[in-house]
Amino acid sequence: MQEEDYILFDAYLSGSLDPESIQAFENRLESDADFNLAFNNYRQAEAFLEHKFKNEEKTQRFKENLEQISSDYFKKEATDKTKLRRINPWYYSVAAGVILLIGVVIAQQFSSPTYDDFANYGTISLTVRGSENDLQNKAEKAFNNKDYKDAEKYLSQLLHKDQDNLELQLYKAVSLVELNKYEEADVLYQTIIQSPSVYNNKAKWYLALSKLKQKKISESISVLGSIPEDAEDFESAQKLLKKLE
């Protein structure tokens, strides 16, 4: 990002842009993915720092520190190296952008992981090419659209006809967790884990996420530690494990 972008972020958030500039800014948010990402990082960092420095005295101290840091950062522009000159708004905005982005990193490092950070189930495919199984189509569509109430209903109907199908059990368990029906989900996950199948390690990963959602951290850690190195989700499990320990 250019320095002008950080100034623009600050101006937009402070409401100092004219209507034409606001429209141009919002159009760029929609068309420029990098610009959108940088803006959201800036906004998150600003909110983080505002929370951290909401006390008036701390806010003043932060501004004074920021001015000192900004002066050092732009020391090549200083006309008098022995005296601290007051920073003009342009320099202040640029330095604020730098500090706020650092704030994002700090917030990410010290924030606790959440279920939503890791619960990415992707899409499923239950139907075989040429199949006309309406129930499978409905279950697949509901799950992929994150309509977990209907997904759980259709998957239950499918399991009534094929109760030992571990793939269906896995997706039903996910749906149950999304519906906060944890005990039912745990039973299905444990059944899959105890079965020598290709879904064994996936069930462990999903069970760990279920425990995380329930804020049962020690249980989540225990399950994460049981996921082997050759598992598809091993790296994600290790990443979550480091955040929880």
C-alpha positions in Angstrom: 0.0 0.0 0.0 1.0 3.6 -0.7 1.2 6.2 2.0 -1.7 8.0 0.4 -3.9 4.9 1.0 -3.4 5.0 4.8 -4.3 8.7 4.7 -7.4 7.8 2.7 -8.4 5.0 5.2 -8.2 7.5 8.1 -10.2 10.1 6.2 -12.9 7.6 5.3 -13.2 6.3 8.8 -13.3 9.8 10.3 -16.0 10.8 7.9 -14.0 13.7 6.4 -14.4 12.6 2.7 -16.9 14.3 0.5 -19.7 12.2 -1.1 -17.9 11.8 -4.4 -14.7 10.6 -2.7 -16.7 8.2 -0.5 -18.3 6.6 -3.6 -14.9 6.3 -5.3 -13.4 4.8 -2.1 -16.2 2.2 -1.8 -16.0 1.3 -5.5 -12.3 0.6 -5.1 -13.1 -1.6 -2.1 -15.2 -3.7 -4.3 -12.8 -3.9 -7.2 -9.4 -4.0 -5.6 -9.0 -7.1 -3.3 -5.6 -5.9 -1.9 -7.0 -2.5 -1.1 -10.0 -4.1 0.6 -7.7 -6.4 2.7 -5.4 -3.5 3.7 -8.4 -1.4 4.7 -10.0 -4.1 6.8 -6.6 -4.7 8.6 -6.3 -1.0 9.2 -9.9 -0.8 10.6 -9.4 -3.9 12.8 -6.1 -2.5 14.2 -7.7 0.9 14.9 -10.5 -0.8 16.8 -8.0 -2.9 18.7 -5.9 0.1 19.7 -8.9 2.2 20.5 -9.9 -0.5 23.0 -6.4 -0.8 24.4 -6.1 2.9 24.8 -9.6 4.0 25.7 -8.5 5.6 28.9 -7.9 9.2 28.2 -4.5 9.4 29.9 -3.3 6.3 28.1 -4.6 7.7 24.8 -2.6 10.9 25.3 0.5 8.9 26.2 0.0 6.7 23.1 -0.2 9.8 20.8 2.9 11.2 22.4 4.7 7.9 21.8 3.4 7.7 18.3 4.6 11.2 17.5 8.1 10.2 18.8 8.1 7.1 16.7 6.9 8.9 13.7 9.6 11.5 14.1 12.2 8.8 14.2 10.6 7.0 11.2 10.8 10.2 9.1 14.1 11.5 10.5 15.4 12.0 7.0 12.9 14.7 6.5 13.8 16.5 9.8 15.4 19.9 9.4 16.8 19.9 12.9 18.1 16.6 14.1 18.7 17.9 17.7 15.2 19.1 18.3 11.9 17.2 18.0 9.7 19.1 15.6 5.9 18.7 15.6 4.8 16.3 12.9 2.4 17.6 10.3 -0.9 15.6 9.7 0.4 13.9 6.6 3.3 12.3 8.4 1.1 11.5 11.4 -1.4 9.6 9.2 1.3 7.6 7.5 3.0 6.7 10.8 -0.4 5.8 12.2 -0.9 3.4 9.4 2.4 1.7 10.2 1.6 1.4 13.9 -2.0 0.3 13.3 -0.8 -2.5 11.1 1.5 -3.6 13.8 -1.5 -3.6 16.1 -3.2 -6.2 13.8 -0.2 -8.5 14.3 -0.3 -8.0 18.1 -4.1 -8.7 18.2 -3.7 -11.9 16.2 -0.9 -13.1 18.3 -2.6 -12.7 21.6 -6.2 -13.4 20.7 -7.7 -16.7 21.6 -8.5 -19.0 18.7 -12.2 -19.6 18.0 -14.2 -22.3 16.3 -15.0 -20.1 13.3 -11.3 -19.5 12.7 -10.8 -23.2 11.8 -14.2 -24.6 11.0 -14.0 -24.8 7.2 -15.8 -27.9 6.0 -15.8 -27.1 2.3 -18.3 -28.7 0.1 -19.4 -32.4 -0.1 -20.4 -34.6 -2.9 -22.8 -37.4 -2.2 -24.3 -38.0 -5.6 -22.8 -40.3 -8.2 -22.8 -39.1 -11.8 -26.0 -40.1 -13.3 -27.7 -40.8 -10.0 -31.2 -39.7 -9.5 -31.3 -40.1 -5.7 -33.3 -37.0 -4.7 -32.6 -37.4 -1.0 -28.8 -37.4 -1.6 -29.2 -34.3 -3.8 -31.1 -32.5 -1.1 -28.6 -33.5 1.7 -25.7 -32.4 -0.4 -27.3 -29.1 -1.4 -28.3 -28.2 2.1 -24.9 -29.0 3.6 -23.1 -27.0 0.9 -25.4 -24.1 1.5 -24.7 -24.3 5.2 -28.4 -25.0 5.9 -27.4 -27.5 8.6 -30.9 -28.0 10.0 -32.1 -29.4 6.7 -28.8 -31.2 6.1 -29.1 -33.0 9.4 -32.7 -34.0 8.5 -31.8 -35.4 5.1 -28.6 -37.1 6.3 -30.6 -38.8 9.1 -33.0 -40.1 6.5 -30.2 -41.5 4.4 -28.6 -43.1 7.4 -31.9 -44.8 8.2 -31.4 -46.7 5.0 -27.6 -47.1 5.3 -26.8 -46.8 9.0 -23.2 -47.9 8.8 -22.2 -45.3 6.2 -19.3 -43.5 7.9 -19.2 -40.7 5.4 -22.9 -39.8 6.1 -22.2 -40.1 9.8 -19.3 -37.6 9.6 -21.4 -35.0 7.7 -24.3 -35.5 10.1 -22.0 -34.9 13.0 -20.8 -31.7 11.5 -24.4 -30.6 11.1 -25.1 -31.4 14.7 -22.2 -29.4 16.0 -23.4 -26.4 13.9 -26.8 -26.9 15.5 -25.2 -27.1 19.0 -26.2 -30.7 19.5 -22.9 -31.7 20.8 -23.6 -35.0 22.6 -25.2 -36.5 19.5 -22.3 -35.3 17.4 -19.7 -36.8 19.9 -21.3 -40.2 19.6 -21.0 -40.2 15.8 -17.4 -38.9 15.9 -16.3 -41.5 18.4 -17.9 -44.3 16.3 -16.0 -43.1 13.3 -12.7 -42.7 15.2 -12.9 -46.2 16.5 -13.5 -47.6 13.0 -10.5 -48.3 10.7 -11.6 -46.1 7.9 -10.4 -43.2 5.8 -12.6 -40.9 7.8 -10.8 -41.7 11.1 -8.4 -38.7 11.3 -10.9 -36.3 9.8 -13.4 -37.2 12.6 -10.6 -36.5 15.2 -10.1 -33.0 13.7 -13.8 -32.2 13.6 -14.2 -33.5 17.2 -11.4 -31.2 18.3 -13.2 -28.3 16.7 -16.4 -29.3 18.4 -14.7 -29.2 21.8 -13.2 -25.8 20.9 -16.7 -24.5 20.1 -17.9 -25.7 23.5 -14.8 -24.1 25.1 -13.7 -27.4 26.4 -10.0 -26.5 25.7 -8.3 -29.4 27.6 -10.4 -31.9 25.7 -9.7 -30.2 22.4 -6.0 -30.3 23.1 -6.2 -34.0 23.9 -7.9 -34.8 20.6 -5.5 -32.6 18.6 -2.6 -34.5 20.1 -3.9 -37.8 18.8 -3.9 -36.7 15.1 -1.0 -38.4 13.4 1.6 -36.6 11.1 0.3 -38.3 8.0 -3.2 -36.9 8.5 -4.6 -34.4 6.0 -5.4 -31.9 8.8 -2.1 -32.4 10.8 -0.7 -29.0 10.1 -4.0 -27.2 11.0 -4.2 -29.3 14.1 -0.7 -28.3 15.1 -1.4 -24.6 14.4 -4.5 -24.8 16.7 -2.6 -26.8 19.3 0.1 -24.1 19.6 -2.6 -21.4 20.1 -4.4 -23.4 22.8 -1.4 -24.5 24.8 
